[in-house]
Amino acid sequence: MAETVESLPVVRRPLAAVPPKPCPPPPSPVANLPSFETFDRVGRSMIARLTAGISPHAQASAWFDWCSHLLRAPGRQVELAALGVVLAARLAALMTGSAEPLLKPDPIDHRFDNEAWQKNPFLWWQQAFLAQEEWWRSATRPPRGMKIRDAERVGFMIHQYLDAFSPSNLAWMNPEVIDRTIKESGANLFRGMRNFWEDWTQAMAMVPQKPDPHYRVGENIAATAGQVIFRNELMELIQYSPTTPNVLAEPVLIVPAWIMKYYVLDLVPDRSLVRYLVDRGITVFMISWHNPTPADRDVSLDAYRTGGVMAALSVVNAVMPDRKVHACGYCLGGTLLAIAAATMARDGDDRFKTVTLLAGQTDFSEAGELMLFVDESQVAFLEDMMWDQGVLDSAQMSAAFRTLRSDDLVWSKATRNYLLGDREPVSDLMAWNADSTRLPYLMHSQYLRGLFLENRLTAGRFAVEGSVVALKDLRVPMFVVGTETDHIAPWQSVYKAHLFTDNELTFLLTNGGHNTGIVSEPGHKGRHYDIATRQAGDRYVDASTWRSRARRVEGSWWPEWARWLFANSDVQRIAPPGTGAPARGIVPLCPAPGTYVLQR
């Protein structure tokens, strides 16, 4: 007979001692006081305005780290003293004419290109300056135990100081300025004073730079024919008009960075990558980003993915249904595209035919000199400044980029404008560069923390819609372009896309900088590139080994990319698609370049 609950034996155990309930702690005397964090943020934002967003603590801590380690390194001190003696002896011998110049400027340093710098006393001044650079380069080499980042930051700050006092910046030491002053009886200095006054008054009045009248957006720059077929609060989508009787079956969607106006890829007609593609029978769609204002302070990084890349892709699919898309991202747009493509791969969305990254980083562990500005103190400082303003202002952003190459973008420019009295003729690229944009507070904070500071994308910690994404999920072919002298996205950092993907990947390294290397139209003198393809499943090859094995080609890289697009497309050519998709409510809204590109 089955036992019932009542029939089971009762086991009686002694009751355990019940501990008394602890008395609640007395209320804290400061529990109900308001938080004063807002006052701290306001104070830091005011300091940030004075320091152009540079954290004083980040600088001071780097100096302390360097000084304290150097003071505890007597061997390094003796080494630096010996180096100083050797350099001084060489300079003394050079002054007497008994020695040849020992030091040479970096290949990208053009301050001493004039032949007069090879004759005394100018040669001696040049060598004395280069000797200082050499001594400080050794002095800021990190002693044992010092943080490498702090040593690099100190070296960078010293380099800025030395650049300011280069003999090329001083009228009485620069042979070119002396010669011009004699020939023009000082007229160049009067022009320089006028140029300085114009620039200073404009800076003091905080007046935005006026557009150059020689380049008018929509007329002779950003002038490739097309229509804006979609607009939301973040972007306009441009569909460019075909110029050939038939086109490639799959279109190209270009995602530019919202840190710049899109038309760096659509400059004057013979330097427009967009026109180049359209003239070869490729249907091109381009995102033109809204220039954010303080009202957009809470726009997130993921909003650019959903309201930008994914919204544009849906429109392209409506215009050209049943066709996959060649996706291309430039700079920050390339990073965003990589995130979007990895998310699509995770979710089984196969609408991309290929992915192209132009100077777009996916790993930020070696992100170049920009990383010198990124640590917890610096990011918090920038966040407070943007929290107060709502955006990172274009002038503040431009100042940071100019600082990275102060010898070329600040002091050499000042020498031309204020000592030689010459205004550099404005090119289409310079006119575009002056047409700067802003960045919203929340997006930039998430970008700096999630990617630059914590490098989450390649660390397997970048989540989209609650789930982590991985670049290893990508299976479509990739074409990745790096530029040799890029100070924003160093090519070795861009190359790291090899390390975090397993698909077919063609890497191309072109000469030039972040923008000049990408704007590399056919016929541009002095252009060359290295290229090699890694097949799916190939073993990883480091960047220096890759370069030693890559194929060197003279000329522009644009034809190489066009051939790659054709090789990875359907062989079928089709009639050009109509503008928009009227049946889906996607109709032309206005002619290209649209309205967002005109926002200032």
Helices and strands as residue ranges (DSSP letters): H 37-50, H 56-71, H 74-96, G 115-118, H 122-139, H 148-164, G 167-169, H 175-184, H 187-204, E 226-231, E 235-240, E 247-248, E 252-255, G 262-265, G 269-271, H 273-278, E 284-289, G 294-296, H 301-304, I 305-310, H 311-319, E 325-330, H 332-346, E 352-358, G 368-373, H 376-389, E 391-392, H 394-404, H 406-406, I 407-411, H 412-414, I 415-419, H 428-434, E 439-440, H 441-447, I 448-453, H 456-459, E 463-464, E 467-468, G 471-473, E 478-483, H 491-495, G 496-498, E 505-510, E 528-534, H 543-549, E 551-554, H 558-567, E 573-574, G 582-584, E 590-591, G 596-598
